[in-house]
Amino acid sequence: LDLLVKDHDLIGHLRSVKHYFLLDQGDFIVQFLDLCESELQQNVNDVEPRRLESLLELAQRTSAANTDPYKDNVGVELLPYDLIFQMCKILSIDTATEQEFKTPASTDDLTGLEAFAFGYEVQWPISLVLNRKSLACYQMLLRHLFFCKHVERLLCNVWISTKVTK
């Protein structure tokens, strides 16, 4: 426990995961969405991951996330399925109604916004706590919150445009 907490700063890593996966720092996510919203509205096959990585780094450097010592551990992932498919795949129990979740999802109708997720790389021994399974749970929370943030921005834009027309 001392090795994890003191020598490898487990609390710092958990704080970093909270900042990015639970959208703890509002200015970072607003700047990130401002920078990449048009990119993420394209089909996932047309989205350039390297461009998203550079926009992520720019948003990190120009927001409060710049003080995070583990900001370089965060990366962009474009998953080949949406959040609903991911959740149903986890919850499916070999019945006839779940057969559609056994085949891979088609990326033809998937937008970058629906496929977007953050990844977080950790080294051993931190990977004992922040393993692939726990990060997948954080990713699902992020994907839901990220989509909610996008919908909030759309509603704000509609509200502003109706205020202007009055």
Legacy VTK file of the C-alpha trace (Angstrom):
# vtk DataFile Version 3.0
C-alpha trace
ASCII
DATASET POLYDATA
POINTS 166 float
0.000 0.000 0.000
2.845 2.379 0.800
4.434 1.524 -2.547
1.236 2.455 -4.384
0.258 5.515 -2.378
3.592 7.097 -1.533
6.119 5.916 -4.104
3.875 5.824 -7.198
1.294 8.501 -6.238
-1.898 6.467 -6.607
-3.987 9.362 -5.287
-2.550 11.660 -7.971
-3.437 9.147 -10.681
-6.974 8.763 -9.311
-7.322 12.545 -9.201
-6.197 12.715 -12.827
-8.739 10.058 -13.820
-11.409 12.086 -12.025
-10.419 15.239 -13.922
-10.675 13.641 -17.343
-13.145 10.765 -17.114
-15.652 12.423 -14.789
-15.263 15.887 -16.382
-14.118 17.425 -13.113
-12.427 20.411 -14.753
-15.121 22.296 -16.632
-12.853 24.685 -18.501
-10.857 21.829 -20.008
-13.881 20.019 -21.421
-15.420 23.250 -22.746
-12.186 24.132 -24.533
-11.813 20.602 -25.845
-15.362 20.583 -27.218
-14.860 24.028 -28.758
-11.776 22.757 -30.558
-12.966 19.366 -31.767
-16.758 19.502 -32.005
-16.784 19.855 -35.798
-14.284 17.017 -36.106
-16.344 14.713 -33.874
-19.560 15.309 -35.819
-18.119 13.479 -38.827
-18.379 9.762 -39.447
-15.916 7.855 -37.252
-14.113 6.592 -40.352
-13.408 10.199 -41.398
-12.148 11.382 -38.007
-8.380 11.745 -37.766
-7.165 10.423 -34.355
-3.864 12.332 -34.564
-5.760 15.585 -35.001
-7.862 14.780 -31.929
-4.683 14.009 -29.978
-3.212 17.395 -30.882
-6.477 19.170 -30.003
-6.522 17.311 -26.678
-2.985 18.455 -25.947
-3.862 22.040 -26.891
-6.909 21.996 -24.603
-4.798 20.581 -21.776
-2.081 23.218 -22.172
-4.540 26.130 -22.260
-6.760 25.133 -19.326
-6.510 24.285 -15.651
-5.581 20.733 -16.693
-2.078 22.052 -17.413
-1.225 21.665 -13.711
-2.025 17.930 -13.774
1.281 15.996 -13.563
-0.265 12.979 -15.330
-1.873 14.790 -18.254
0.421 12.963 -20.678
-1.124 9.624 -19.641
-4.444 10.666 -21.212
-5.076 9.849 -24.849
-7.918 9.751 -27.342
-9.621 6.521 -28.358
-12.168 6.060 -31.129
-14.029 2.883 -30.304
-15.772 0.939 -33.105
-19.091 0.879 -31.213
-21.366 3.280 -29.364
-22.072 3.401 -25.643
-25.360 1.489 -25.826
-23.708 -1.393 -27.700
-20.867 -1.450 -25.145
-23.241 -1.559 -22.193
-25.513 -4.180 -23.745
-22.516 -6.315 -24.682
-21.425 -6.318 -21.043
-24.916 -7.028 -19.738
-25.989 -9.578 -22.364
-26.899 -13.022 -21.176
-27.161 -15.665 -23.901
-30.796 -15.157 -24.870
-32.377 -14.694 -28.264
-33.058 -10.996 -27.676
-29.359 -10.253 -27.223
-28.251 -11.879 -30.500
-27.779 -8.477 -32.159
-25.021 -7.619 -29.662
-22.988 -10.692 -30.532
-22.052 -9.389 -33.981
-19.653 -6.474 -34.402
-21.295 -3.091 -34.859
-21.083 -1.319 -38.192
-19.167 1.950 -38.153
-21.053 3.316 -41.187
-23.625 5.165 -39.072
-21.329 5.908 -36.118
-20.195 9.500 -35.578
-16.963 10.494 -33.922
-18.955 11.831 -30.990
-20.530 8.431 -30.378
-17.216 6.590 -30.707
-15.108 9.029 -28.677
-13.488 8.055 -25.383
-10.388 8.914 -23.412
-7.732 6.326 -22.733
-5.395 6.368 -19.748
-2.030 4.612 -19.677
-0.525 3.532 -16.376
2.520 1.526 -15.457
2.836 -1.251 -12.935
1.993 -1.197 -9.946
-0.683 1.471 -10.557
-2.171 -0.897 -13.138
-3.219 -3.148 -10.242
-5.824 -0.534 -9.298
-6.427 1.217 -12.625
-6.689 -1.944 -14.706
-8.468 -2.345 -18.040
-11.765 -3.306 -16.405
-11.922 -0.271 -14.111
-10.864 2.053 -16.930
-13.640 0.598 -19.119
-16.152 1.548 -16.424
-14.707 5.061 -16.309
-14.869 5.204 -20.104
-18.555 4.345 -20.094
-19.229 7.102 -17.566
-17.166 9.529 -19.640
-18.980 8.653 -22.844
-22.351 9.298 -21.223
-21.249 12.561 -19.579
-19.511 13.702 -22.764
-22.657 13.157 -24.810
-24.711 14.983 -22.145
-22.267 17.891 -22.347
-22.682 17.929 -26.133
-26.482 17.986 -25.806
-26.202 20.790 -23.235
-24.153 22.821 -25.713
-26.738 22.214 -28.449
-29.555 23.337 -26.149
-27.620 26.477 -25.192
-27.085 27.300 -28.862
-30.801 26.868 -29.588
-31.709 29.025 -26.611
-29.300 31.763 -27.704
-30.589 31.704 -31.262
-34.209 32.033 -30.077
-33.243 34.928 -27.814
-31.611 36.678 -30.768
-34.669 36.252 -33.000
-36.959 37.798 -30.363
LINES 1 167
166 0 1 2 3 4 5 6 7 8 9 10 11 12 13 14 15 16 17 18 19 20 21 22 23 24 25 26 27 28 29 30 31 32 33 34 35 36 37 38 39 40 41 42 43 44 45 46 47 48 49 50 51 52 53 54 55 56 57 58 59 60 61 62 63 64 65 66 67 68 69 70 71 72 73 74 75 76 77 78 79 80 81 82 83 84 85 86 87 88 89 90 91 92 93 94 95 96 97 98 99 100 101 102 103 104 105 106 107 108 109 110 111 112 113 114 115 116 117 118 119 120 121 122 123 124 125 126 127 128 129 130 131 132 133 134 135 136 137 138 139 140 141 142 143 144 145 146 147 148 149 150 151 152 153 154 155 156 157 158 159 160 161 162 163 164 165
